[in-house]
Amino acid sequence: MLFKLVSLSHSMHISRAIPLLIRHSRLTIARSLSTTRWLGSDDDDSHFDRIPVSRIRNFSIIAHVDHGKSTLADRLLELTGTISKKAGNKQVLDSLQVEKERGITVKAQTASLVYPYEGETYLLNLIDTPGHVDFSNEVSRSLAACDGVILLVDANEGVQAQTVANFHLARSKQLVIVPVLNKIDLKNARPDAVAQELFTLFEIDPDEVLRISAKVGTGCDAVLREIVRRLPAPDAQREANFRALIFDSWFDRYRGALNLIFVKDGEVRTGQEIVSCHTGKSYEVKSLAMLRPDERKVDKLVAGQVGLLGCNMRTSKESNIGDTLYVKKDKTCVPLPGFKPQQAMVFAGVYPADQSQHPYLKGAIEKLVLNDSAVTVTPDSSPALGQGWRLGFLGLLHLDVFSQRLQQEYDADPILTAPSVTYRIKLKGAKIIAAHGGSEEIYVSNPALFPDRTMVEEYYEPYVLGTIIAPTECTGPIIGLCVERRAIQKTSINIDNDRIMTTYLMPLNEIVLDFHDQLKSISSGYASFDYEDHGYVPSALVRMDILLNGQMVDELCTVVHISKAQSHARELVLKLKELIPRQMVQIAIQAVVGGKVVGRETLKAYRKDVTAKLYGGDVTRRMKLLKQQAEGKKKMRAIANINVPKDTFINVLKR
């Protein structure tokens, strides 16, 4: 239309064409405004508090990794007009570079959507959660603010291990579950079979399962309708005194710790004094915002809403996840049910490549931990690697993502040692218990601090309950892998004719390195694995020391199960023989368990050919020169220090 008017202006008088253009533009703008008045413009953001609690829905999207959670979130944001429709809308809620590169969600994100349904305006608070087992703590605390969930399942892959874990997590919190099958547009999609899997495993009626394609947008509008129909409104009271649950936080270098809160009761306004139930400290509310998904400032948050609160908290340690906030004038407050934070399961040493980089790496780790409260940090030192830290993570991917963020966001290049786990040790003897602070049980994550068997009554190692879902034809190799890793099979369920779900009790120490990689390899990538903490189990553990010419090297000692001591010792001494450079003296590399040598390799010395100058004569002359050389080497070995370069330690210890 605009093109026609402009082309006509050549034949018209210019004074007649311009008013027509202006009138047409005004009509177009007015029409678009009238159809998108509910879409949550800046003017509408201040009126969110007018939406009654009965028209608020707080929900989360849970699924196995790579089943399309972030893609569905993008479509819901587009359908409600929260973001404009364009080809570049991919992982809109994933803000970290590592999330964009890996195509996974690491940090739970929130967005408030406004949706018109049957003549009424509804406020939908969406929380997009990670799918990998290592970030299940993000899922757990996100669900604390929800009244229902969308259980998303890939119609091509079917139910996976993390799908099972997330379903039981949502069911344990008594949340309403809306089952949705995604990727029905794929050529190999099998929606009927997967819907039957949901019925077999979870007793979900196939007729209640929604079928969508988040990528092309098919059926996504039905998801919004079912959220409004099926999910209950939050149990919130606007007339009561203010109470809010902190379910997430992050650190802003200019504003301090920012808290993502679910307002359970009452309302909060900027300028009010609020108090933390956990610490008892009071703060002035500096800013309030709704996330759409970018921050939109509001004057107040009311019961039922999810929003961002800034109150000059200096560090994220003041912002305790699961804490309850209340207004200072109310004097007291009954804390809301919180949630137990997950304990670190995998530990690794982090050291600077050069000790001159120690202050910079320290600052980078401190800043990154402010935004990832699940990481534990304790100072550590090593004679070989210098000053560093021992960090605790929720799993291997968590460790990998943390190290990648250190490199990308802070340009740090640290040395990471091989991951290990924490052991529980029960001591015996009054003197030994007194020497360890009077506690009968101690926890050790550094093998160098592992006490001798004579001081110990019982060793305990952490076990996990692992769930493996794999094709039936891979059952044999998977059982072989699990038996090799000391796993004990608990249950086995046939999901359908092609797939089987098995659960195993297995030592965490056996899966932290390469179990997942080997599982994917023997199943051609079709198996999925998920695990949850099972606690500590008595175990026959031994400490393996490495001796170089009789001198113990603390940095190289490890903790192994007694059944694997021989094989592990053989692998380690062979690796050291390749990595330690030859010296002027012969080096005996020994692996020792409880005073017994279980593995040995000999690194030959450099040797000058002392007989090169001989051109004949009696053999006794040759023997005399060789004897003198042997005596010299023996004397040198008695007084020489073995030089093990730093690179050798790094290659042995690093992942």
C-alpha positions as CSV (number, residue, x, y, z in Angstrom):
1,M,0.0,0.0,0.0
2,L,2.8,2.4,0.9
3,F,4.6,1.5,-2.3
4,K,1.5,2.3,-4.4
5,L,1.0,5.7,-2.7
6,V,4.6,6.6,-3.2
7,S,4.5,5.6,-6.9
8,L,1.3,7.6,-7.3
9,S,3.0,10.7,-5.8
10,H,4.9,11.1,-9.1
11,S,1.7,11.8,-10.9
12,M,0.0,13.6,-7.9
13,H,0.9,16.9,-6.4
14,I,3.4,16.3,-3.5
15,S,1.2,18.2,-1.1
16,R,-1.6,15.7,-1.6
17,A,0.6,12.6,-1.3
18,I,2.2,13.4,2.0
19,P,-1.1,13.8,4.0
20,L,-2.2,10.4,2.6
21,L,1.0,8.7,3.8
22,I,0.7,10.2,7.3
23,R,-2.9,9.2,7.6
24,H,-2.1,5.6,6.4
25,S,0.8,5.4,8.9
26,R,-1.5,6.6,11.8
27,L,-4.1,4.0,10.9
28,T,-1.5,1.2,10.8
29,I,-0.1,2.2,14.2
30,A,-3.5,2.5,15.8
31,R,-4.6,-0.9,14.5
32,S,-1.4,-2.6,15.8
33,L,-1.8,-0.9,19.2
34,S,-5.4,-2.0,19.5
35,T,-4.5,-5.6,18.8
36,T,-1.5,-5.6,21.1
37,R,-2.8,-3.5,24.0
38,W,-2.5,-6.6,26.3
39,L,1.0,-7.5,25.3
40,G,2.8,-5.9,28.2
41,S,4.2,-2.6,27.0
42,D,6.2,-0.4,29.4
43,D,2.9,1.3,30.4
44,D,1.3,-2.0,31.3
45,D,4.2,-3.2,33.5
46,S,3.1,-1.0,36.3
47,H,-0.3,-2.6,36.4
48,F,0.7,-6.2,37.0
49,D,-0.3,-5.8,40.6
50,R,-3.9,-5.3,39.5
51,I,-4.1,-8.9,38.2
52,P,-5.8,-11.0,40.9
53,V,-4.1,-14.0,42.4
54,S,-6.7,-16.3,40.8
55,R,-5.3,-15.2,37.3
56,I,-1.6,-15.9,38.1
57,R,0.1,-19.1,37.1
58,N,3.7,-20.0,38.3
59,F,5.2,-22.9,36.3
60,S,8.4,-24.4,35.2
61,I,9.6,-26.4,32.2
62,I,11.4,-29.6,33.1
63,A,12.9,-32.2,30.8
64,H,16.0,-34.2,29.9
65,V,18.9,-32.3,28.4
66,D,18.4,-31.3,24.7
67,H,14.6,-32.1,24.7
68,G,13.7,-28.5,23.6
69,K,13.0,-26.6,26.9
70,S,14.6,-23.4,25.8
71,T,13.0,-23.6,22.3
72,L,9.6,-24.0,23.8
73,A,10.3,-21.0,26.1
74,D,11.2,-19.0,23.0
75,R,7.9,-19.8,21.4
76,L,5.8,-19.0,24.5
77,L,7.6,-15.7,24.7
78,E,6.7,-15.0,21.1
79,L,3.1,-16.1,21.3
80,T,2.4,-13.8,24.3
81,G,4.1,-10.9,22.6
82,T,6.9,-10.7,25.3
83,I,9.5,-10.7,22.5
84,S,9.0,-10.0,18.8
85,K,9.0,-12.8,16.3
86,K,12.2,-13.1,14.4
87,A,14.5,-15.8,13.0
88,G,17.3,-15.0,15.6
89,N,15.2,-16.1,18.6
90,K,17.2,-19.0,19.8
91,Q,17.8,-19.7,23.5
92,V,16.6,-16.2,24.3
93,L,16.7,-17.0,28.1
94,D,20.2,-18.5,27.9
95,S,22.5,-15.6,28.6
96,L,25.9,-17.2,29.2
97,Q,28.3,-17.8,26.4
98,V,28.9,-21.4,27.5
99,E,25.1,-22.0,27.2
100,K,25.0,-20.6,23.6
101,E,28.1,-22.7,22.6
102,R,27.0,-26.0,24.2
103,G,23.3,-25.6,23.5
104,I,22.4,-26.4,27.1
105,T,20.9,-24.5,30.0
106,V,23.2,-24.0,33.0
107,K,21.4,-21.3,35.0
108,A,17.6,-21.3,35.6
109,Q,16.0,-18.2,34.0
110,T,12.6,-16.5,34.7
111,A,10.2,-14.5,32.5
112,S,6.8,-13.0,33.2
113,L,4.2,-13.4,30.3
114,V,0.9,-11.7,29.9
115,Y,-1.7,-14.0,28.2
116,P,-5.4,-13.2,27.3
117,Y,-7.8,-16.1,27.8
118,E,-11.6,-15.9,27.5
119,G,-11.7,-12.2,27.9
120,E,-9.4,-12.1,30.9
121,T,-5.7,-11.2,31.3
122,Y,-3.5,-13.9,33.0
123,L,0.0,-13.4,34.3
124,L,2.2,-16.5,33.6
125,N,5.6,-16.7,35.4
126,L,7.8,-19.1,33.5
127,I,11.0,-20.6,34.8
128,D,13.2,-22.3,32.3
129,T,15.4,-24.9,34.1
130,P,18.5,-26.9,33.2
131,G,18.2,-30.5,32.0
132,H,21.5,-32.1,33.0
133,V,21.8,-34.0,36.3
134,D,24.6,-31.8,37.5
135,F,22.3,-28.8,37.7
136,S,19.3,-30.5,39.3
137,N,19.7,-28.1,42.3
138,E,18.6,-25.3,39.9
139,V,15.5,-27.4,39.1
140,S,14.8,-28.2,42.8
141,R,14.8,-24.6,44.0
142,S,12.9,-23.3,40.9
143,L,10.1,-25.8,41.7
144,A,9.8,-24.2,45.2
145,A,8.2,-21.2,43.5
146,C,5.9,-23.2,41.2
147,D,2.5,-24.6,41.4
148,G,2.8,-26.8,38.3
149,V,5.3,-28.0,35.6
150,I,5.4,-28.8,31.9
151,L,7.0,-32.2,31.6
152,L,8.6,-32.0,28.1
153,V,9.6,-35.3,26.4
154,D,11.3,-35.6,23.0
155,A,8.9,-37.6,20.7
156,N,11.9,-39.0,18.9
157,E,14.2,-40.0,21.9
158,G,11.4,-40.9,24.3
159,V,11.6,-40.9,28.1
160,Q,15.2,-40.5,29.3
161,A,16.9,-40.9,32.7
162,Q,16.6,-37.2,33.7
163,T,12.9,-37.2,32.6
164,V,12.3,-39.9,35.3
165,A,14.2,-38.0,37.9
166,N,12.4,-34.7,37.2
167,F,9.0,-36.4,37.2
168,H,9.6,-37.8,40.7
169,L,11.0,-34.5,41.9
170,A,7.8,-32.7,40.7
171,R,5.5,-35.4,42.1
172,S,7.3,-35.3,45.5
173,K,6.4,-31.6,45.7
174,Q,2.8,-32.4,44.8
175,L,2.9,-30.2,41.7
176,V,0.4,-30.5,38.8
177,I,2.1,-32.0,35.8
178,V,1.2,-31.1,32.2
179,P,2.8,-33.8,29.9
180,V,4.0,-32.5,26.5
181,L,5.6,-34.3,23.5
182,N,8.0,-32.1,21.5
183,K,9.6,-32.5,18.1
184,I,6.6,-34.3,16.5
185,D,7.6,-32.7,13.1
186,L,10.7,-34.9,12.9
187,K,10.7,-37.8,10.4
188,N,11.5,-40.4,13.0
189,A,9.1,-39.1,15.7
190,R,7.0,-41.8,17.4
191,P,4.5,-39.8,19.5
192,D,2.1,-42.8,20.1
193,A,4.9,-45.0,21.4
194,V,6.3,-42.3,23.6
195,A,2.9,-41.5,25.0
196,Q,2.5,-45.2,25.9
197,E,6.0,-45.0,27.6
198,L,4.6,-42.2,29.8
199,F,1.6,-44.4,30.7
200,T,3.9,-47.4,31.5
201,L,6.3,-45.5,33.7
202,F,4.2,-42.7,35.2
203,E,0.6,-43.8,34.6
204,I,-0.1,-40.6,32.5
205,D,-3.2,-40.9,30.3
206,P,-2.1,-40.7,26.7
207,D,-5.2,-38.6,25.9
208,E,-3.9,-35.9,28.3
209,V,-0.5,-35.6,26.5
210,L,-0.1,-32.5,24.3
211,R,1.7,-32.9,21.0
212,I,3.8,-30.0,19.8
213,S,6.7,-28.9,17.7
214,A,8.4,-26.0,19.6
215,K,10.8,-25.3,16.6
216,V,8.0,-24.6,14.1
217,G,5.4,-23.5,16.7
218,T,2.9,-26.3,16.1
219,G,0.5,-26.7,19.1
220,C,2.3,-24.2,21.3
221,D,-0.8,-22.1,21.7
222,A,-2.5,-25.2,23.2
223,V,0.2,-25.3,25.9
224,L,-0.6,-21.8,27.0
225,R,-4.3,-22.7,27.2
226,E,-3.7,-25.9,29.2
227,I,-1.4,-24.0,31.6
228,V,-4.3,-21.7,32.4
229,R,-6.9,-24.5,32.6
230,R,-4.9,-27.2,34.5
231,L,-2.5,-25.4,36.8
232,P,-3.8,-23.9,40.1
233,A,-3.3,-20.3,41.2
234,P,-0.7,-19.8,43.8
235,D,-1.7,-20.1,47.5
236,A,-1.1,-16.5,48.3
237,Q,-2.8,-13.8,50.5
238,R,-2.5,-10.2,49.6
239,E,-4.1,-8.9,52.8
240,A,-1.5,-10.7,55.1
241,N,1.9,-9.4,56.2
242,F,4.7,-9.5,53.6
243,R,6.6,-12.8,53.2
244,A,8.8,-13.8,50.3
245,L,10.9,-16.8,49.4
246,I,14.4,-16.3,47.8
247,F,14.8,-19.1,45.3
248,D,17.7,-17.7,43.3
249,S,20.2,-14.9,43.3
250,W,23.2,-13.6,41.4
251,F,25.8,-10.9,41.8
252,D,25.9,-7.6,40.0
253,R,29.1,-5.6,40.3
254,Y,27.3,-2.3,40.6
255,R,24.1,-3.3,42.6
256,G,25.4,-6.2,44.8
257,A,23.4,-9.4,45.2
258,L,20.1,-9.4,43.4
259,N,17.4,-11.8,44.7
260,L,14.8,-13.6,42.6
261,I,11.8,-13.9,45.0
262,F,8.3,-15.4,45.1
263,V,6.0,-13.2,47.0
264,K,3.9,-15.5,49.2
265,D,1.9,-13.0,51.2
266,G,1.3,-9.2,51.3
267,E,3.2,-6.7,49.2
268,V,6.6,-5.0,49.1
269,R,7.4,-1.5,47.9
270,T,10.7,0.4,47.1
271,G,12.0,2.3,50.1
272,Q,10.6,-0.2,52.7
273,E,12.9,-1.9,55.3
274,I,13.0,-5.7,55.0
275,V,14.6,-8.3,57.2
276,S,16.2,-11.7,56.4
277,C,14.9,-14.5,58.7
278,H,18.1,-16.4,58.4
279,T,20.7,-13.7,59.2
280,G,18.5,-11.1,61.0
281,K,20.0,-8.3,58.9
282,S,17.8,-5.5,57.6
283,Y,18.0,-3.8,54.2
284,E,16.3,-1.0,52.4
285,V,14.5,-2.0,49.2
286,K,16.3,-0.1,46.4
287,S,14.8,-1.6,43.3
288,L,12.0,-4.0,42.3
289,A,11.5,-5.4,38.8
290,M,9.6,-7.9,36.7
291,L,11.6,-10.0,34.2
292,R,10.1,-9.8,30.7
293,P,12.7,-11.3,30.2
294,D,14.7,-8.1,30.5
295,E,14.2,-6.1,33.7
296,R,11.2,-3.8,33.9
297,K,11.1,-1.6,37.0
298,V,7.9,-1.7,39.1
299,D,6.9,0.2,42.2
300,K,5.7,-2.8,44.1
301,L,5.4,-6.6,44.0
302,V,2.3,-8.3,45.4
303,A,1.4,-11.8,46.6
304,G,1.6,-14.4,43.8
305,Q,4.2,-12.6,41.7
306,V,7.8,-13.5,40.9
307,G,10.2,-10.7,40.7
308,L,13.7,-9.3,41.2
309,L,14.6,-7.4,44.4
310,G,17.7,-5.3,44.9
311,C,18.5,-4.2,48.5
312,N,22.2,-3.4,48.7
313,M,23.3,-6.8,49.8
314,R,27.1,-6.5,49.6
315,T,27.9,-10.2,48.8
316,S,25.9,-13.2,47.7
317,K,26.7,-14.9,51.0
318,E,24.1,-12.5,52.6
319,S,21.6,-13.8,50.1
320,N,20.7,-17.3,51.3
321,I,18.8,-19.4,48.8
322,G,15.6,-20.6,50.6
323,D,15.6,-17.7,53.0
324,T,12.4,-15.8,53.9
325,L,12.1,-12.0,53.8
326,Y,9.7,-9.9,55.8
327,V,9.0,-6.2,56.5
328,K,10.9,-4.8,59.5
329,K,7.8,-3.2,61.1
330,D,6.2,-6.7,61.4
331,K,8.8,-7.6,64.1
332,T,8.5,-11.4,63.6
333,C,7.8,-13.8,60.8
334,V,7.1,-17.5,60.4
335,P,9.8,-18.7,57.8
336,L,8.5,-20.3,54.6
337,P,9.5,-23.9,54.0
338,G,12.9,-23.7,52.3
339,F,14.9,-26.5,50.6
340,K,18.1,-28.3,51.5
341,P,21.1,-27.1,49.3
342,Q,22.9,-29.9,47.5
343,Q,26.3,-31.0,48.8
344,A,29.3,-31.0,46.5
345,M,30.0,-34.5,45.2
346,V,33.1,-34.1,43.0
347,F,36.3,-32.3,44.1
348,A,39.2,-31.0,42.0
349,G,42.3,-28.9,42.7
350,V,42.7,-25.6,40.8
351,Y,46.1,-24.1,40.6
352,P,47.6,-21.1,38.6
353,A,50.0,-22.1,35.8
354,D,52.4,-19.6,37.4
355,Q,52.3,-18.5,41.0
356,S,52.5,-14.8,39.8
357,Q,49.0,-15.3,38.5
358,H,47.7,-16.4,41.9
359,P,46.0,-13.1,42.9
360,Y,44.3,-12.7,39.6
361,L,43.0,-16.3,39.6
362,K,41.8,-15.8,43.2
363,G,39.7,-12.8,42.2
364,A,38.3,-14.6,39.1
365,I,37.2,-17.6,41.3
366,E,35.7,-15.4,43.9
367,K,33.6,-13.4,41.3
368,L,32.4,-16.6,39.6
369,V,31.4,-18.3,42.9
370,L,29.2,-15.2,43.6
371,N,27.0,-16.3,40.7
372,D,27.3,-20.1,41.4
373,S,26.7,-20.7,45.1
374,A,26.8,-24.5,44.7
375,V,30.6,-24.4,44.3
376,T,32.6,-24.8,47.5
377,V,36.1,-23.3,47.8
378,T,38.9,-24.2,50.3
379,P,42.5,-23.0,50.1
380,D,45.0,-25.8,49.3
381,S,48.7,-26.1,48.5
382,S,51.0,-28.5,46.8
383,P,54.8,-28.7,46.8
384,A,54.7,-29.5,43.1
385,L,52.0,-27.0,41.9
386,G,52.2,-24.3,44.6
387,Q,49.3,-22.4,46.2
388,G,45.8,-23.1,44.9
389,W,42.3,-24.2,45.9
390,R,40.2,-27.3,46.3
391,L,36.8,-26.8,44.7
392,G,33.7,-28.9,45.2
393,F,31.2,-29.4,42.3
394,L,27.9,-31.1,41.8
395,G,29.2,-33.2,39.0
396,L,31.7,-33.5,36.1
397,L,29.7,-31.2,33.7
398,H,29.5,-28.6,36.5
399,L,33.3,-28.8,36.8
400,D,33.7,-28.5,33.1
401,V,31.4,-25.5,32.7
402,F,33.0,-23.7,35.7
403,S,36.5,-24.1,34.2
404,Q,35.2,-23.0,30.7
405,R,33.6,-19.9,32.3
406,L,36.9,-19.1,34.1
407,Q,38.6,-19.1,30.7
408,Q,35.9,-17.2,28.7
409,E,34.7,-14.6,31.2
410,Y,38.0,-13.9,33.1
411,D,40.7,-15.0,30.6
412,A,42.2,-17.3,33.3
413,D,44.0,-20.6,32.3
414,P,44.3,-22.7,35.5
415,I,45.6,-26.2,36.0
416,L,42.8,-28.6,37.1
417,T,43.7,-31.8,38.8
418,A,41.8,-35.0,38.2
419,P,38.5,-35.1,40.1
420,S,38.1,-37.0,43.3
421,V,35.4,-37.6,45.9
422,T,35.0,-37.2,49.7
423,Y,35.5,-40.3,51.9
424,R,34.1,-40.7,55.4
425,I,36.5,-42.3,57.9
426,K,35.7,-43.7,61.4
427,L,38.7,-43.4,63.6
428,K,39.6,-45.7,66.6
429,G,41.7,-44.9,69.7
430,A,41.2,-42.0,72.1
431,K,44.6,-40.4,71.3
432,I,43.9,-40.5,67.5
433,I,40.4,-39.1,67.9
434,A,41.7,-36.3,70.1
435,A,44.4,-35.5,67.6
436,H,41.7,-35.0,64.9
437,G,39.7,-32.5,67.0
438,G,37.7,-35.0,69.1
439,S,35.5,-36.2,66.3
440,E,35.2,-39.9,65.8
441,E,34.3,-39.5,62.1
442,I,36.3,-37.3,59.7
443,Y,35.8,-36.4,56.0
444,V,38.8,-36.5,53.6
445,S,38.8,-35.4,49.9
446,N,42.6,-35.1,49.5
447,P,44.3,-38.5,49.2
448,A,47.5,-37.1,50.8
449,L,45.6,-36.7,54.0
450,F,44.1,-40.2,54.0
451,P,44.9,-41.8,57.4
452,D,46.7,-45.2,57.8
453,R,44.7,-48.4,58.2
454,T,46.1,-48.8,61.8
455,M,44.3,-45.6,62.9
456,V,41.0,-46.5,61.2
457,E,38.1,-48.7,62.3
458,E,36.0,-48.3,59.0
459,Y,36.3,-46.6,55.7
460,Y,33.2,-45.4,53.9
461,E,32.9,-44.2,50.3
462,P,30.0,-42.3,48.6
463,Y,27.6,-44.3,46.5
464,V,25.0,-43.1,44.1
465,L,21.8,-44.7,42.7
466,G,22.2,-44.6,39.0
467,T,19.4,-44.9,36.4
468,I,20.3,-46.1,32.9
469,I,17.8,-46.1,30.0
470,A,19.2,-47.9,26.9
471,P,18.3,-50.0,23.9
472,T,17.7,-53.7,24.7
473,E,20.5,-54.9,22.5
474,C,23.1,-52.9,24.5
475,T,22.1,-54.6,27.8
476,G,25.0,-57.1,27.8
477,P,27.9,-54.6,27.3
478,I,26.3,-52.1,29.8
479,I,26.0,-54.8,32.5
480,G,29.7,-55.7,31.8
481,L,30.7,-52.0,32.2
482,C,28.7,-51.6,35.4
483,V,30.1,-54.8,37.0
484,E,33.6,-53.6,36.1
485,R,32.8,-50.4,38.0
486,R,31.7,-52.4,41.1
487,A,28.0,-51.6,40.5
488,I,25.2,-53.6,42.0
489,Q,22.0,-54.0,39.9
490,K,18.8,-53.1,41.9
491,T,15.9,-53.1,39.4
492,S,15.2,-53.7,35.7
493,I,12.0,-52.5,33.8
494,N,11.2,-53.0,30.1
495,I,9.8,-49.6,28.9
496,D,8.8,-51.1,25.6
497,N,10.0,-53.8,23.2
498,D,13.1,-51.7,22.3
499,R,14.3,-50.1,25.6
500,I,15.0,-51.1,29.1
501,M,15.5,-49.0,32.3
502,T,17.9,-50.4,35.0
503,T,19.0,-48.9,38.3
504,Y,22.3,-49.6,39.9
505,L,24.0,-48.8,43.2
506,M,27.5,-47.7,42.2
507,P,30.5,-46.0,43.8
508,L,30.7,-42.3,42.9
509,N,34.5,-42.7,42.5
510,E,34.0,-45.1,39.6
511,I,31.8,-42.8,37.6
512,V,33.5,-39.3,38.0
513,L,36.1,-39.8,35.3
514,D,34.9,-41.5,32.2
515,F,31.9,-43.7,32.9
516,H,29.5,-41.5,31.0
517,D,31.8,-41.4,27.9
518,Q,32.2,-45.2,27.9
519,L,28.4,-45.7,28.4
520,K,27.7,-43.5,25.3
521,S,30.4,-45.4,23.3
522,I,29.1,-48.9,23.9
523,S,25.5,-47.8,23.3
524,S,26.3,-45.7,20.2
525,G,25.1,-42.6,22.0
526,Y,21.6,-44.0,22.7
527,A,21.9,-44.6,26.5
528,S,21.1,-41.9,29.0
529,F,22.4,-41.8,32.6
530,D,21.2,-40.1,35.7
531,Y,22.2,-40.5,39.3
532,E,21.2,-39.3,42.8
533,D,23.1,-39.4,46.1
534,H,22.7,-42.6,48.1
535,G,24.9,-41.8,51.1
536,Y,28.1,-43.5,52.4
537,V,28.7,-47.3,52.3
538,P,31.4,-49.3,54.1
539,S,34.2,-50.2,51.7
540,A,37.7,-51.8,51.5
541,L,39.7,-48.7,50.5
542,V,43.5,-48.4,50.5
543,R,45.9,-45.5,49.9
544,M,48.4,-46.1,47.2
545,D,51.7,-44.2,47.5
546,I,54.2,-43.6,44.8
547,L,57.9,-43.9,45.6
548,L,60.8,-42.7,43.5
549,N,64.0,-44.4,44.6
550,G,62.4,-45.0,48.0
551,Q,61.2,-41.3,48.4
552,M,57.5,-40.9,48.7
553,V,55.8,-38.2,46.5
554,D,52.7,-36.9,48.2
555,E,51.2,-35.3,45.1
556,L,50.9,-38.7,43.3
557,C,49.2,-40.8,46.0
558,T,45.6,-42.0,45.3
559,V,42.8,-43.8,47.1
560,V,41.6,-47.0,45.4
561,H,39.5,-50.0,46.2
562,I,41.6,-53.0,47.2
563,S,40.3,-55.1,44.3
564,K,41.6,-52.6,41.8
565,A,44.9,-51.8,43.5
566,Q,47.1,-54.1,41.3
567,S,45.7,-52.9,37.9
568,H,45.7,-49.2,38.9
569,A,49.3,-49.5,40.2
570,R,50.5,-51.0,36.9
571,E,48.8,-48.2,34.8
572,L,50.2,-45.5,37.0
573,V,53.9,-46.6,37.1
574,L,53.8,-47.2,33.3
575,K,52.5,-43.6,32.8
576,L,55.2,-42.2,35.1
577,K,57.9,-44.1,33.3
578,E,56.9,-42.3,30.1
579,L,56.5,-38.9,31.7
580,I,59.6,-38.6,34.0
581,P,62.7,-37.6,32.0
582,R,65.8,-39.9,32.2
583,Q,68.4,-38.8,34.7
584,M,72.0,-39.4,35.5
585,V,70.9,-42.2,37.9
586,Q,68.6,-45.1,37.6
587,I,65.1,-44.4,39.1
588,A,62.9,-47.1,40.6
589,I,59.2,-46.1,40.3
590,Q,57.2,-48.1,42.8
591,A,53.5,-48.2,43.7
592,V,53.1,-49.2,47.4
593,V,50.0,-50.3,49.3
594,G,50.4,-50.8,53.1
595,G,54.2,-51.4,52.8
596,K,53.8,-53.9,49.9
597,V,55.0,-53.0,46.4
598,V,52.2,-53.8,43.9
599,G,53.7,-52.2,40.8
600,R,57.2,-51.3,39.7
601,E,59.0,-49.9,36.6
602,T,62.7,-48.9,36.3
603,L,63.8,-45.8,34.4
604,K,67.3,-46.5,33.1
605,A,70.1,-43.9,33.7
606,Y,72.0,-41.9,31.1
607,R,75.3,-43.8,30.6
608,K,78.5,-42.8,29.0
609,D,80.3,-45.4,26.9
610,V,83.5,-45.6,28.9
611,T,84.9,-48.4,26.8
612,A,84.9,-46.3,23.6
613,K,88.6,-45.4,23.9
614,L,89.7,-49.1,24.1
615,Y,91.0,-50.5,20.8
616,G,92.1,-53.9,22.0
617,G,94.0,-55.5,24.8
618,D,92.9,-57.7,27.7
619,V,89.2,-57.9,28.7
620,T,90.1,-57.1,32.4
621,R,90.8,-53.5,31.3
622,R,87.2,-53.3,29.9
623,M,85.8,-54.8,33.1
624,K,87.7,-52.4,35.3
625,L,86.3,-49.3,33.6
626,L,82.7,-50.7,33.7
627,K,83.1,-51.5,37.5
628,Q,84.4,-47.9,38.2
629,Q,81.3,-46.5,36.3
630,A,78.9,-48.7,38.3
631,E,80.5,-47.7,41.6
632,G,80.2,-44.0,40.6
633,K,76.5,-44.4,39.7
634,K,75.8,-46.2,43.0
635,K,77.4,-43.3,45.0
636,M,75.5,-40.7,42.9
637,R,72.2,-42.5,43.5
638,A,72.8,-42.4,47.3
639,I,73.2,-38.6,47.4
640,A,71.4,-37.4,44.2
641,N,68.0,-35.7,44.3
642,I,65.6,-36.8,41.6
643,N,64.4,-33.9,39.5
644,V,60.8,-34.4,38.6
645,P,59.7,-31.4,36.4
646,K,56.4,-29.6,37.0
647,D,55.1,-30.6,33.6
648,T,55.2,-34.3,34.8
649,F,53.0,-33.6,37.8
650,I,50.6,-31.6,35.6
651,N,50.3,-34.4,33.1
652,V,49.7,-37.0,35.7
653,L,47.4,-35.0,37.9
654,K,45.4,-33.1,35.3
655,R,42.1,-34.4,33.8
